[in-house]
Amino acid sequence: MTAATFDSTFVESEERQALRQAVAALGRRYGLEYFIRTTRAGEHTHELWQEAGKLGYLGVNLPEEYGGGGGGIAELSIVLEELGAAGSPLLMLVVSPAICGTVIARFGTDEQRRRWLPGIADGSARMAFGITEPEAGSNSHRLATVGRRDGTDWLVSGRKVFISGVDAADATLIVGRTEDARTGRLKPALFIVPRDTPGFEYRPIEMELTSPEKQFQLFLDDVRLPADALVGDEDAGLLQLFAGLNPERIMTAAFSIGMGRCALDRAVDYARTREVWKTAIGAHQGLAHPLAQARIEIELSRLMMQKAAFLYDSGDDLGAGEAANMAKFAAAEAAAKAVDQAVHTLGGNGLTTEYGLGALLTASRVARIAPVSREMILNFVAQHTLGLPKSY
Ligand SMILES: Cc1cc2nc3c(=O)[nH]c(=O)nc-3n(C[C@H](O)[C@H](O)[C@H](O)COP(=O)(O)OP(=O)(O)OC[C@H]3O[C@@H](n4cnc5c(N)ncnc54)[C@H](O)[C@@H]3O)c2cc1C
């Protein structure tokens, strides 16, 4: 690795800075008020999604020959971070272009790439991602969704829970298992399941979140799929899964960092002007220091996210795995703390509907739980980075 390429993870190239500024300008035209108003009206942020798609932001990471921008997860994370910093994060960026787009671009057949990537890139098609199951939870070894061959077709059955955005997605990429013909063991396999496929049912879960993307329970009951619903090759399921999970973690970090910045900006604006005694409340170190600390922690987690994106985009899946886990952990903790401190800075106004920060309280906790909980990341680092024994 040359010094120049290494430096580029610290100092953003002019192209990336320009992308950041352009996305920030789009985000400002929508913002937190739009996001909360739309969500409370029970609507989706489709206008923003479509505009971002037309401008080429949704597919910055996808190959140019399929309508993408030819960049990587580094670019896509900039898009999500800046939209989030403006108050209008698009959660489905974590799923549609980052997981599904990446997996199909890397492992899909030519036909699957042609069918899905141009739409995912321009925003006209969306794909949800379903791995979590009610019984398996954090233990993905217990996944019980199974695809069985029936002639050339697949019959897929199972249940999923907490799957985001299924109602607005054309299809869901379902993580299941198939039987290995040689060993008889079950191994991971990814199936593209269009939303209107008979036997595929989705029901919303009531969540305490101000988010336009809803979470769903999925019921797959002998869902008949054609042979080409299986992504790529039957033997590459595990590789495919990891190819999708690292971008998911990096993008969840971007989601958190954007939200943390949004909350912090609002708190700082408020603390600069609100006077209770003789000076602005931001002059009191009891308020200023936690805000300064939140800024430092957000900045540090962004650095880790940039490292993870750099490793991933350079093809180092293994190195990216550790960095992506650490980045997601750090960003989720930093955002939860920043939002909490921002709410506190506004006093009573921190919980008014008008200031919009209360809505971020629950949203900022999501990244501590999903896509992998903070404890499972600590387990990963304890075992893989530190070499400590496993307790479970
Ligand atoms: C808003 C939201 C959106 C989501 N979107 C999606 C989506 O689009 N697609 C998808 O597939 N999933 C999605 N999820 C699901 C999410 O990935 C899971 O909730 C998460 O992986 C945790 O699984 P669980 O809820 O079953 O918790 P559990 O596995 O039951 O864990 C419960 C608690 O126990 C702890 N725990 C479990 N095992 C251990 C251990 N060995 N050591 C220490 N602690 C442990 C966990 O850290 C956690 O705190 C979403 C979840 C939320 C909240």
The ligand as an SDF file (V2000), in Angstrom:
LIG
                    3D

 53 58  0  0  0  0  0  0  0  0999 V2000
  -35.6040   -0.9270   13.6600 C   0  0  0  0  0  0  0  0  0  0  0  0
  -35.0710   -2.2750   13.3020 C   0  0  0  0  0  0  0  0  0  0  0  0
  -34.8890   -2.5960   11.9700 C   0  0  0  0  0  0  0  0  0  0  0  0
  -34.4340   -3.8770   11.6070 C   0  0  0  0  0  0  0  0  0  0  0  0
  -34.3350   -4.1900   10.2760 N   0  0  0  0  0  0  0  0  0  0  0  0
  -33.9560   -5.4440    9.9220 C   0  0  0  0  0  0  0  0  0  0  0  0
  -33.9130   -5.8260    8.5240 C   0  0  0  0  0  0  0  0  0  0  0  0
  -34.1980   -5.0180    7.6270 O   0  0  0  0  0  0  0  0  0  0  0  0
  -33.5710   -7.1030    8.2310 N   0  0  0  0  0  0  0  0  0  0  0  0
  -33.2410   -8.0220    9.1800 C   0  0  0  0  0  0  0  0  0  0  0  0
  -32.9390   -9.1580    8.8320 O   0  0  0  0  0  0  0  0  0  0  0  0
  -33.2890   -7.6980   10.5110 N   0  0  0  0  0  0  0  0  0  0  0  0
  -33.6330   -6.4410   10.8920 C   0  0  0  0  0  0  0  0  0  0  0  0
  -33.6830   -6.0910   12.2210 N   0  0  0  0  0  0  0  0  0  0  0  0
  -33.4340   -7.1290   13.2510 C   0  0  0  0  0  0  0  0  0  0  0  0
  -32.1240   -6.9520   14.0170 C   0  0  0  0  0  0  0  0  0  0  0  0
  -31.0320   -7.2410   13.1920 O   0  0  0  0  0  0  0  0  0  0  0  0
  -32.2200   -7.8300   15.2640 C   0  0  0  0  0  0  0  0  0  0  0  0
  -33.1820   -7.2470   16.1250 O   0  0  0  0  0  0  0  0  0  0  0  0
  -30.8890   -7.9790   15.9590 C   0  0  0  0  0  0  0  0  0  0  0  0
  -30.0150   -8.7720   15.1900 O   0  0  0  0  0  0  0  0  0  0  0  0
  -31.0220   -8.6120   17.3530 C   0  0  0  0  0  0  0  0  0  0  0  0
  -31.7450   -9.8250   17.3040 O   0  0  0  0  0  0  0  0  0  0  0  0
  -32.9800  -10.0520   18.2990 P   0  0  0  0  0  0  0  0  0  0  0  0
  -33.8660   -8.8590   18.2090 O   0  0  0  0  0  0  0  0  0  0  0  0
  -33.5620  -11.3650   17.9910 O   0  0  0  0  0  0  0  0  0  0  0  0
  -32.3410  -10.0300   19.7300 O   0  0  0  0  0  0  0  0  0  0  0  0
  -31.7920  -11.2990   20.5580 P   0  0  0  0  0  0  0  0  0  0  0  0
  -30.8490  -12.1010   19.7270 O   0  0  0  0  0  0  0  0  0  0  0  0
  -32.9340  -11.9850   21.2000 O   0  0  0  0  0  0  0  0  0  0  0  0
  -30.9310  -10.5660   21.6820 O   0  0  0  0  0  0  0  0  0  0  0  0
  -31.5350   -9.9400   22.8050 C   0  0  0  0  0  0  0  0  0  0  0  0
  -30.4400   -9.3720   23.6900 C   0  0  0  0  0  0  0  0  0  0  0  0
  -29.5830  -10.4230   24.1260 O   0  0  0  0  0  0  0  0  0  0  0  0
  -28.2410  -10.1100   23.8290 C   0  0  0  0  0  0  0  0  0  0  0  0
  -27.5020  -11.3370   23.5040 N   0  0  0  0  0  0  0  0  0  0  0  0
  -27.8790  -12.3610   22.6810 C   0  0  0  0  0  0  0  0  0  0  0  0
  -26.9100  -13.2900   22.6160 N   0  0  0  0  0  0  0  0  0  0  0  0
  -25.8910  -12.8600   23.3850 C   0  0  0  0  0  0  0  0  0  0  0  0
  -24.6090  -13.3820   23.7260 C   0  0  0  0  0  0  0  0  0  0  0  0
  -24.1480  -14.5410   23.2330 N   0  0  0  0  0  0  0  0  0  0  0  0
  -23.8130  -12.6370   24.5490 N   0  0  0  0  0  0  0  0  0  0  0  0
  -24.2470  -11.4510   25.0570 C   0  0  0  0  0  0  0  0  0  0  0  0
  -25.4570  -10.9260   24.7890 N   0  0  0  0  0  0  0  0  0  0  0  0
  -26.2670  -11.6120   23.9540 C   0  0  0  0  0  0  0  0  0  0  0  0
  -28.3050   -9.1760   22.6450 C   0  0  0  0  0  0  0  0  0  0  0  0
  -27.1490   -8.3670   22.5410 O   0  0  0  0  0  0  0  0  0  0  0  0
  -29.5490   -8.3720   22.9550 C   0  0  0  0  0  0  0  0  0  0  0  0
  -29.2140   -7.2910   23.7900 O   0  0  0  0  0  0  0  0  0  0  0  0
  -34.1210   -4.8260   12.6120 C   0  0  0  0  0  0  0  0  0  0  0  0
  -34.2880   -4.4770   13.9650 C   0  0  0  0  0  0  0  0  0  0  0  0
  -34.7530   -3.2300   14.3200 C   0  0  0  0  0  0  0  0  0  0  0  0
  -34.9380   -2.9020   15.7680 C   0  0  0  0  0  0  0  0  0  0  0  0
  1  2  1  0
  2  3  1  0
  2 52  2  0
  3  4  2  0
  4  5  1  0
  4 50  1  0
  5  6  2  0
  6  7  1  0
  6 13  1  0
  7  8  2  0
  7  9  1  0
  9 10  1  0
 10 11  2  0
 10 12  1  0
 12 13  2  0
 13 14  1  0
 14 15  1  0
 14 50  1  0
 15 16  1  0
 16 17  1  0
 16 18  1  0
 18 19  1  0
 18 20  1  0
 20 21  1  0
 20 22  1  0
 22 23  1  0
 23 24  1  0
 24 25  2  0
 24 26  1  0
 24 27  1  0
 27 28  1  0
 28 29  2  0
 28 30  1  0
 28 31  1  0
 31 32  1  0
 32 33  1  0
 33 34  1  0
 33 48  1  0
 34 35  1  0
 35 36  1  0
 35 46  1  0
 36 37  1  0
 36 45  1  0
 37 38  2  0
 38 39  1  0
 39 40  1  0
 39 45  2  0
 40 41  1  0
 40 42  2  0
 42 43  1  0
 43 44  2  0
 44 45  1  0
 46 47  1  0
 46 48  1  0
 48 49  1  0
 50 51  2  0
 51 52  1  0
 52 53  1  0
M  END
$$$$
